[in-house]
Amino acid sequence: MSRAASSPVDDPAICYYAGDPARRPDCEHRAVVAYGAVALCRRCDARRSTVGKGIVGRSLVRGRDWNALAAVETAVGRVRAAEEELADSVAAARRLGHSWGELGTALGVTRQAAQQRFGSAITKDTKDR
């Protein structure tokens, strides 16, 4: 008698809306509750329609606290936004005539390090205009 391989218990389920950022841009991707075959993350579960509100969901969180991991994901998003803001600020400073030396001082790095990190992106940005 052959058995099908089972998935590991720790594999997180994916939210039904994870692949649809247009409809649910705030989807957390990791499902925490399932309604039949449909698994939802915490945010999508809170936003679900009144249809089926009488159905009791089945928890997919088995004794694991996902808050720390969710905090990491949130922090990653903030870091990406901050890096984008920093690159835009450096590009604006260069357009205003500030030297790489001045930018290096403001960034706490050498002139060369500032130019290596942001120079190619600024050159590309100038060519696109």
Contact map, one row per residue, 1 for C-alpha under 8 A:
111000000000000000000000000000000000000000000000000000000000000000000000000000000000000000000000000000000000000000000000000000000
111100000000000000000000000000000000000000000000000000000000000000000000000000000000000000000000000000000000000000000000000000000
111110000000000000000000000000000000000000000000000000000000000000000000000000000000000000000000000000000000000000000000000000000
011111000000000000000000000000000000000000000000000000000000000000000000000000000000000000000000000000000000000000000000000000000
001111100000000000000000000000000000000000000000000000000000000000000000000000000000000000000000000000000000000000000000000000000
000111110000000000000000000000000000000000000000000000000000000000000000000000000000000000000000000000000000000000000000000000000
000011111010000000000000000000000000000000000000000000000000000000000000000000000000000000000000000000000000000000000000000000000
000001111110000000000000000000000000000000000000000000000000000000000000000000000000000000000000000000000000000000000000000000000
000000111110000000000000000000000000000000000000000000000000000000000000000000000000000000000000000000000000000000000000000000000
000000011111000000000000000000000000000000000000000000000000000000000000000000000000000000000000000000000000000000000000000000000
000000111111100000000000000000000000000000000000000000000000000000000000000000000000000000000000000000000000000000000000000000000
000000000111110000000000000001100000000000000000000000000000000000000000000000000000000000000000000000000000000000000000000000000
000000000011111000000000000001110000001000000000000000000001000000000000000000000000000000000000000000000000000000000000000000000
000000000001111101000000000011100000001110000000000000000000000000000000000000000000000000000000000000000000000000000000000000000
000000000000111111000000001111100000011110010000000000000000000000000000000000000000000000000000000000000000000000000000000000000
000000000000011111100000000000100000011100000000000000000000000000000000000000000000000000000000000000000000000000000000000000000
000000000000001111111011001010000000000100010000000000000000000000000000000000000000000000000000000000000000000000000000000000000
000000000000011111111001001110000000000000000000000000000000000000000000000000000000000000000000000000000000000000000000000000000
000000000000000111111000000000000000000000000000000000000000000000000000000000000000000000000000000000000000000000000000000000000
000000000000000011111111100000000000000000000000000000000000000000000000000000000000000000000000000000000000000000000000000000000
000000000000000011111111111000000000000000000000000000000000000000000000000000000000000000000000000000000000000000000000000000000
000000000000000000011111100000000000000000000000000000000000000000000000000000000000000000000000000000000000000000000000000000000
000000000000000010011111100000000000000000000000000000000000000000000000000000000000000000000000000000000000000000000000000000000
000000000000000011011111111000000000000000010000000000000000000000000000000000000000000000000000000000000000000000000000000000000
000000000000000000011111111000000000000000000000000000000000000000000000000000000000000000000000000000000000000000000000000000000
000000000000000000001001111100000000000000110000000000000000000000000000000000000000000000000000000000000000000000000000000000000
000000000000001011001001111110000000000010110000000000000000000000000000000000000000000000000000000000000000000000000000000000000
000000000000001001000000011111100000000011110000000000000000000000000000000000000000000000000000000000000000000000000000000000000
000000000000011011000000001111100000000010000000000000000000000000000000000000000000000000000000000000000000000000000000000000000
000000000001111000000000000111110000000110000000000000000000000000000000000000000000000000000000000000000000000000000000000000000
000000000001111100000000000111111100001111000000000000000001000000000000000000000000000000000000000000000000000000000000000000000
000000000000100000000000000001111100001111000000000000000011100000000000000000000000000000000000000000000000000000000000000000000
000000000000000000000000000000111110001111001000000000001111100000000000000000000000000000000000000000000000000000000000000000000
000000000000000000000000000000111111111100000000000000001111000000000000000000000000000000000000000000000000000000000000000000000
000000000000000000000000000000001111111000000000000000111100000000000000000000000000000000000000000000000000000000000000000000000
000000000000000000000000000000000111111000000000000000001000000000000000000000000000000000000000000000000000000000000000000000000
000000000000000000000000000000000111111000000000000000000000000000000000000000000000000000000000000000000000000000000000000000000
000000000000001100000000000000000111111100000000000000000000000000000000000000000000000000000000000000000000000000000000000000000
000000000000111100000000000000111111111110000000000000000000000000000000000000000000000000000000000000000000000000000000000000000
000000000000011110000000000001111100011111111000000000000000000000000000000000000000000000000000000000000000000000000000000000000
000000000000011000000000001111111000001111111000000000000000000000000000000000000000000000000000000000000000000000000000000000000
000000000000000000000000000100111000000111111100000000000000000000000000000000000000000000000000000000000000000000000000000000000
000000000000000000000000011100000000000111111110000000000000000000000000000000000000000000000000000000000000000000000000000000000
000000000000001010000001011100000000000111111111000000000000000000000000000000000000000000000000000000000000000000000000000000000
000000000000000000000000000000001000000111111111000000000000000000000000000000000000000000000000000000000000000000000000000000000
000000000000000000000000000000000000000001111111000000000000000000000000000000000000000000000000000000000000000000000000000000000
000000000000000000000000000000000000000000111111100000000000000000000000000000000000000000000000000000000000000000000000000000000
000000000000000000000000000000000000000000011111110000000000000000000000000000000000000000000000000000000000000000000000000000000
000000000000000000000000000000000000000000000011111110000000000000000000000000000000000000000000000000000000000000000000000000000
000000000000000000000000000000000000000000000001111110000000000000000000000000000000000000000000000000000000000000000000000000000
000000000000000000000000000000000000000000000000111110000000000000000000000000000000000000000000000000000000000000000000000000000
000000000000000000000000000000000000000000000000111111100000000000000000000000000000000000000000000000000000000000000000000000000
000000000000000000000000000000000000000000000000111111110000000000000000000000000000000000000000000000000000000000000000000000000
000000000000000000000000000000000000000000000000000111110000000000000000000000000000000000000000000000000000000000000000000000000
000000000000000000000000000000000010000000000000000111111000000000000000000000000000000000000000000000000000000000000000000000000
000000000000000000000000000000000010000000000000000011111100000000000000000000000000000000000000000000000000000000000000000000000
000000000000000000000000000000001111000000000000000000111110000000000000000000000000000000000000000000000000000000000000000000000
000000000000000000000000000000001110000000000000000000011111000000000000000000000000000000000000000000000000000000000000000000000
000000000000000000000000000000011100000000000000000000001111110000000000000000000000000000000000000000000000000000000000000000000
000000000000100000000000000000111100000000000000000000000111110000000000000000000000000000000000000000000000000000000000000000000
000000000000000000000000000000011000000000000000000000000011111110000000000000000000000000000000000000000000000000000000000000000
000000000000000000000000000000000000000000000000000000000011111100000000000000000000000000000000000000000000000000000000000000000
000000000000000000000000000000000000000000000000000000000000111110000000000000000000000000000000000000000000000000000000000000000
000000000000000000000000000000000000000000000000000000000000111111000000000000000000000000000000000000000000000000000000000000000
000000000000000000000000000000000000000000000000000000000000101111110000000000000000000000000000000000000000000000000000000000000
000000000000000000000000000000000000000000000000000000000000000111111100000000000000000000000000000000000000000000000000000000000
000000000000000000000000000000000000000000000000000000000000000011111110000000000000000000000000000000000000000000000000000000000
000000000000000000000000000000000000000000000000000000000000000011111111000000000000000000000000000000000000000000000000000000000
000000000000000000000000000000000000000000000000000000000000000001111111100000000000000000000000000000000000000000000000000000000
000000000000000000000000000000000000000000000000000000000000000001111111110000000000000000000000000000000000000000000000000000000
000000000000000000000000000000000000000000000000000000000000000000111111111000000000000000000000000000000000000000000000000000000
000000000000000000000000000000000000000000000000000000000000000000011111111100000000000000000000000000000000000000000000000000000
000000000000000000000000000000000000000000000000000000000000000000001111111110000000000000000000000000000000000000000000000000000
000000000000000000000000000000000000000000000000000000000000000000000111111111000000000000000000000000000000000000000000000000000
000000000000000000000000000000000000000000000000000000000000000000000011111111100000000000000000000000000000000000000000000000000
000000000000000000000000000000000000000000000000000000000000000000000001111111110000000000000000000000000000000000000000000000000
000000000000000000000000000000000000000000000000000000000000000000000000111111111000000000000000000000000000000000000000000000000
000000000000000000000000000000000000000000000000000000000000000000000000011111111100000000000000000000000000000000000000000000000
000000000000000000000000000000000000000000000000000000000000000000000000001111111110000000000000000000000000000000000000000000000
000000000000000000000000000000000000000000000000000000000000000000000000000111111111000000000000000000000000000000000000000000000
000000000000000000000000000000000000000000000000000000000000000000000000000011111111100000000000000000000000000000000000000000000
000000000000000000000000000000000000000000000000000000000000000000000000000001111111110000000000000000000000000000000000000000000
000000000000000000000000000000000000000000000000000000000000000000000000000000111111111000000000000000000000000000000000000000000
000000000000000000000000000000000000000000000000000000000000000000000000000000011111111100000000000000000000000000000000000000000
000000000000000000000000000000000000000000000000000000000000000000000000000000001111111110000000000000000000000000000000000000000
000000000000000000000000000000000000000000000000000000000000000000000000000000000111111111000000000000000000000000000000000000000
000000000000000000000000000000000000000000000000000000000000000000000000000000000011111111100000000000000000000000000100000000000
000000000000000000000000000000000000000000000000000000000000000000000000000000000001111111110000000000000000000000000000000000000
000000000000000000000000000000000000000000000000000000000000000000000000000000000000111111111000000000000000000000000000000000000
000000000000000000000000000000000000000000000000000000000000000000000000000000000000011111111100000000100000000000000100000000000
000000000000000000000000000000000000000000000000000000000000000000000000000000000000001111111110000000000000000000000100010000000
000000000000000000000000000000000000000000000000000000000000000000000000000000000000000111111111000000000000000000000000000000000
000000000000000000000000000000000000000000000000000000000000000000000000000000000000000011111111110000100000000000000000000000000
000000000000000000000000000000000000000000000000000000000000000000000000000000000000000001111111111100000000000000000000000000000
000000000000000000000000000000000000000000000000000000000000000000000000000000000000000000111111110000000000000000000000000000000
000000000000000000000000000000000000000000000000000000000000000000000000000000000000000000011111110000000000000000000000000000000
000000000000000000000000000000000000000000000000000000000000000000000000000000000000000000001111111000000000000000000000000000000
000000000000000000000000000000000000000000000000000000000000000000000000000000000000000000001111111101100000000000000000000000000
000000000000000000000000000000000000000000000000000000000000000000000000000000000000000000000100111111100000000000000000000000000
000000000000000000000000000000000000000000000000000000000000000000000000000000000000000000000100011111110000001101100000000000000
000000000000000000000000000000000000000000000000000000000000000000000000000000000000000000000000001111111000011000000000000000000
000000000000000000000000000000000000000000000000000000000000000000000000000000000000000000000000011111111100001000000000000000000
000000000000000000000000000000000000000000000000000000000000000000000000000000000000000001001000011111111110001001000000000000000
000000000000000000000000000000000000000000000000000000000000000000000000000000000000000000000000000111111111111111000000000000000
000000000000000000000000000000000000000000000000000000000000000000000000000000000000000000000000000011111111111000000000000000000
000000000000000000000000000000000000000000000000000000000000000000000000000000000000000000000000000001111111100000000000000000000
000000000000000000000000000000000000000000000000000000000000000000000000000000000000000000000000000000111111100001000000000000000
000000000000000000000000000000000000000000000000000000000000000000000000000000000000000000000000000000011111110000000000000000000
000000000000000000000000000000000000000000000000000000000000000000000000000000000000000000000000000000011111111011000000000000000
000000000000000000000000000000000000000000000000000000000000000000000000000000000000000000000000000010011001111111000000000000000
000000000000000000000000000000000000000000000000000000000000000000000000000000000000000000000000000111111000111111100000000000000
000000000000000000000000000000000000000000000000000000000000000000000000000000000000000000000000000100010000011111110000000000000
000000000000000000000000000000000000000000000000000000000000000000000000000000000000000000000000000000010000111111111000000000000
000000000000000000000000000000000000000000000000000000000000000000000000000000000000000000000000000100110010111111111110000000000
000000000000000000000000000000000000000000000000000000000000000000000000000000000000000000000000000100000000001111111111000000000
000000000000000000000000000000000000000000000000000000000000000000000000000000000000000000000000000000000000000111111111000000000
000000000000000000000000000000000000000000000000000000000000000000000000000000000000000000000000000000000000000011111111000000000
000000000000000000000000000000000000000000000000000000000000000000000000000000000000001001100000000000000000000001111111110000000
000000000000000000000000000000000000000000000000000000000000000000000000000000000000000000000000000000000000000001111111111000000
000000000000000000000000000000000000000000000000000000000000000000000000000000000000000000000000000000000000000000111111111100000
000000000000000000000000000000000000000000000000000000000000000000000000000000000000000000000000000000000000000000000111111110000
000000000000000000000000000000000000000000000000000000000000000000000000000000000000000000100000000000000000000000000111111111000
000000000000000000000000000000000000000000000000000000000000000000000000000000000000000000000000000000000000000000000011111111100
000000000000000000000000000000000000000000000000000000000000000000000000000000000000000000000000000000000000000000000001111111110
000000000000000000000000000000000000000000000000000000000000000000000000000000000000000000000000000000000000000000000000111111111
000000000000000000000000000000000000000000000000000000000000000000000000000000000000000000000000000000000000000000000000011111111
000000000000000000000000000000000000000000000000000000000000000000000000000000000000000000000000000000000000000000000000001111111
000000000000000000000000000000000000000000000000000000000000000000000000000000000000000000000000000000000000000000000000000111111
000000000000000000000000000000000000000000000000000000000000000000000000000000000000000000000000000000000000000000000000000011111
